[in-house]
């Protein structure tokens, strides 16, 4: 049987509708109050003025005396002398140009989702953290204990001094340069080769130094394996082909604490700074929740 519940349901919902009507009836007089109009208008004026001020400040670039000093000091550090007034004006113009480009780029959102910008900001923060971790002086006993545990890294490496004959591949070609070096070795290597682009005298270099100078681990190994007084080669470097004769071989030796004290203090402070930077990072990491979602 069909029953009409509309009359019975109406009283249940009536209080809600009445409540809404009551709320609206109370709100209408409030909206008519001059004080309400004044507060809304004031808030609107404040928001608009704040927006206009921020917008106008975007187009104001203020170069303060401290900025001029910073620019000038940067020039002195790079060139060793103060800039002329014309050079200073040019540097200020370049600084203003850079600031304008930066603001326009930020306004366009070019800093978002940019890997280079992200990496640079993270690097600057890392440098800031490193600067905050100023070196602290260890006690004498602490430094001595640390040195005893790391004495091997302060040993003086073996060193070599040697003569060379250089044969340039850019002038002769690979095969011709090597063939000439081989012929000179057979003849006693007395005749000079080509002009070497590096230092004329190679004296008291460690194996790593020889490798960096000549760009060749093979040549460095050959030098330290050779007996003094004998010509050897040809050996390829990053420049070309060489004949080598070791003139002096200084063996490596251990250094005591007093002799290596300066190097040990610098290494200890570097290790201590890294440890404190790592601790600062772990403290930051503890404030974050990191969730890595695995790829399907």
C-alpha positions in Angstrom: 0.0 0.0 0.0 1.3 3.4 -0.9 1.8 5.7 2.1 2.6 9.5 1.9 5.4 10.2 4.4 5.9 13.8 3.2 3.8 15.3 6.0 5.5 13.2 8.6 9.0 13.9 7.3 8.5 17.6 7.1 8.7 18.4 10.8 12.0 16.5 11.1 13.7 18.7 8.5 11.9 21.9 9.5 14.4 22.8 12.3 17.3 22.6 9.8 15.7 24.9 7.3 14.7 27.2 10.1 18.2 27.2 11.4 19.5 28.3 8.0 16.9 31.0 7.7 17.8 32.1 11.2 21.5 32.2 10.3 20.8 34.2 7.2 18.6 36.6 9.0 21.3 37.3 11.5 23.9 37.7 8.8 22.0 40.3 6.8 22.1 43.0 9.4 25.8 42.4 10.0 26.5 42.8 6.3 24.6 46.1 6.3 26.8 47.5 9.1 29.2 50.3 8.1 31.9 48.7 10.3 31.7 45.5 8.2 32.0 47.5 5.0 35.0 49.4 6.5 36.8 46.2 7.5 36.3 44.4 4.2 37.4 47.5 2.3 40.4 47.9 4.5 41.5 44.3 4.0 41.0 44.7 0.2 43.0 47.9 0.1 45.8 46.3 2.2 46.0 43.3 -0.1 46.0 45.4 -3.2 48.6 47.8 -1.8 50.8 44.9 -0.7 50.6 43.3 -4.2 51.4 46.7 -5.9 54.3 47.3 -3.5 55.7 43.8 -4.2 55.3 44.3 -7.9 56.9 47.7 -7.9 59.8 46.4 -5.8 60.5 43.8 -8.4 61.6 46.5 -10.7 63.8 48.3 -8.2 67.5 47.3 -8.1 69.5 48.9 -5.3 73.2 48.7 -5.5 74.4 49.6 -2.0 77.9 50.7 -1.0 78.5 47.2 0.4 77.7 45.8 -3.1 80.3 48.1 -4.6 82.9 47.0 -2.1 82.1 43.3 -2.8 82.4 43.9 -6.5 85.7 45.8 -6.1 87.1 43.1 -3.7 86.3 40.4 -6.2 88.3 42.3 -8.9 91.2 42.8 -6.5 91.3 39.1 -5.6 91.3 38.1 -9.3 93.7 40.7 -10.8 95.7 41.9 -7.8 94.9 45.6 -8.2 91.9 47.9 -7.7 89.7 48.5 -10.8 89.6 51.9 -12.5 86.4 53.9 -12.2 85.5 52.8 -15.8 86.1 49.2 -15.0 84.0 49.4 -11.8 81.1 51.0 -13.8 81.3 48.1 -16.3 81.2 45.5 -13.5 78.2 47.3 -11.9 76.4 47.3 -15.2 77.1 43.6 -15.6 75.8 43.0 -12.1 72.6 44.9 -12.8 72.2 43.0 -16.1 72.6 39.7 -14.3 70.1 40.7 -11.6 67.5 41.8 -14.2 67.9 38.5 -16.1 67.6 36.6 -12.8 64.3 38.3 -11.8 62.8 37.9 -15.2 63.8 34.2 -15.2 62.2 33.7 -11.7 59.1 35.5 -12.8 58.7 33.0 -15.7 59.3 30.1 -13.3 62.5 29.0 -15.1 64.0 27.9 -11.8 61.4 25.2 -11.3 62.1 21.6 -12.4 65.6 22.6 -13.5 68.3 20.1 -12.6 71.2 22.6 -12.9 69.4 25.1 -10.6 68.6 22.4 -8.1 72.2 21.1 -8.0 73.6 24.6 -7.7 71.3 25.5 -4.7 72.1 22.2 -3.0 75.8 22.8 -3.6 75.6 26.3 -2.2 73.9 25.0 0.9 76.6 22.3 1.2 79.3 25.0 1.0 77.4 27.0 3.7 77.4 24.0 6.0 81.1 23.4 5.3 81.8 27.1 6.2 79.9 26.7 9.5 82.0 23.7 10.5 85.0 25.8 11.3 88.2 23.8 12.1 88.7 23.1 15.7 92.2 22.6 17.2 92.8 19.0 18.6 94.7 18.5 21.7 98.4 17.4 21.4 97.6 13.9 22.6 94.6 13.6 20.3 96.6 14.6 17.2 99.5 12.3 18.1 97.1 9.3 18.5 95.5 10.2 15.1 98.9 10.5 13.5 100.0 7.1 14.8 96.9 5.5 13.3 97.5 7.2 9.9 101.3 7.5 9.7 101.5 5.6 6.4 99.7 8.4 4.5 102.4 10.9 5.6 105.3 8.9 4.4 107.5 10.6 1.8 107.0 8.9 -1.6 109.9 7.7 -3.7 111.1 10.4 -6.1 112.9 10.5 -9.5 114.8 13.0 -11.5 115.3 12.3 -15.2 116.4 13.6 -18.5 114.2 13.1 -21.6 114.2 13.3 -25.4 110.8 14.2 -26.8 109.5 13.4 -30.2 106.3 15.2 -31.1 103.5 13.3 -32.9 101.8 16.5 -34.0 104.8 17.5 -36.1 105.9 14.1 -37.4 103.0 11.8 -37.0 102.6 8.8 -34.7 104.7 6.3 -36.6 107.4 8.7 -37.7 107.9 10.0 -34.2 108.2 6.6 -32.7 110.6 5.4 -35.4 112.8 8.4 -34.8 112.8 7.8 -31.1 113.8 4.2 -31.6 116.6 5.2 -33.9 117.9 7.8 -31.5 117.9 5.2 -28.7 119.9 2.8 -30.8 122.4 5.6 -31.5 122.7 6.4 -27.8 120.0 9.0 -27.4 122.6 11.8 -27.5 121.0 14.0 -30.1 118.2 16.2 -28.9 114.6 15.7 -29.9 111.8 18.2 -30.3 110.9 21.1 -27.9 108.9 19.6 -25.0 105.8 21.8 -24.1 106.3 21.0 -20.4 109.1 21.9 -17.9 112.7 21.6 -19.1 114.0 20.1 -15.9 112.2 17.1 -14.3 113.5 16.8 -10.8 112.4 15.0 -7.6 108.9 14.0 -8.7 106.8 11.4 -7.1 105.1 8.8 -9.4 101.7 10.6 -9.2 103.4 13.9 -10.1 105.1 12.3 -13.2 101.7 10.8 -14.3 99.9 14.2 -13.9 102.7 16.1 -15.8 103.0 13.7 -18.7 99.4 12.4 -18.8 100.6 8.8 -18.9 100.6 6.1 -16.2 102.7 4.0 -18.5 105.5 6.5 -18.6 105.4 7.1 -14.9 105.7 3.3 -14.2 108.6 3.1 -16.7 110.5 5.9 -14.9 110.1 4.3 -11.5 111.0 0.9 -12.8 114.2 2.0 -14.6 117.7 1.8 -13.3 119.5 5.2 -13.0 121.9 6.1 -15.8 120.3 4.1 -18.6 118.2 5.4 -21.5 114.9 3.6 -22.1 112.0 3.9 -24.5 110.4 4.9 -26.6 107.6 5.5 -24.1 104.3 7.1 -25.0 102.9 10.0 -23.0 100.0 12.3 -23.6 102.2 14.5 -25.7 104.1 12.1 -27.9 107.1 9.7 -27.6 109.9 9.9 -25.1 113.3 8.5 -24.3 114.0 8.6 -20.6 117.1 8.4 -18.5 116.8 8.5 -14.7 119.5 10.7 -13.1 118.5 10.4 -9.5 116.4 7.9 -7.5 115.4 8.9 -4.0 113.7 6.1 -2.0 110.6 6.7 0.0 110.9 7.2 3.8 108.6 7.5 6.8 108.2 10.8 8.5 108.0 11.3 12.2 105.3 13.3 14.0 107.2 16.5 14.4 108.2 16.6 10.7 104.7 15.8 9.5 102.9 17.9 12.1 101.6 20.5 9.8 100.3 18.0 7.2 98.8 15.9 10.0 97.0 18.8 11.5 95.5 19.8 8.2 94.4 16.2 7.4 92.9 15.8 10.9 90.9 19.0 10.7 89.7 18.0 7.2 88.5 14.7 8.5 86.9 16.3 11.6 85.1 18.8 9.4 83.7 16.1 7.2 82.6 14.1 10.2 80.7 17.2 11.6 79.2 17.9 8.2 78.0 14.3 8.0 76.5 14.6 11.5 74.7 17.8 10.6 73.3 16.1 7.5 72.0 13.2 9.6 70.4 15.6 11.9 68.6 17.3 9.0 67.7 13.9 7.5 66.0 12.9 10.8 63.5 15.8 10.3 62.4 14.4 7.0 60.3 11.4 5.9 61.7 9.8 2.8 59.5 7.5 0.8 61.0 5.8 -2.3 58.3 4.2 -4.4 59.6 1.3 -6.3 59.0 1.1 -10.0 56.6 -1.6 -11.2 
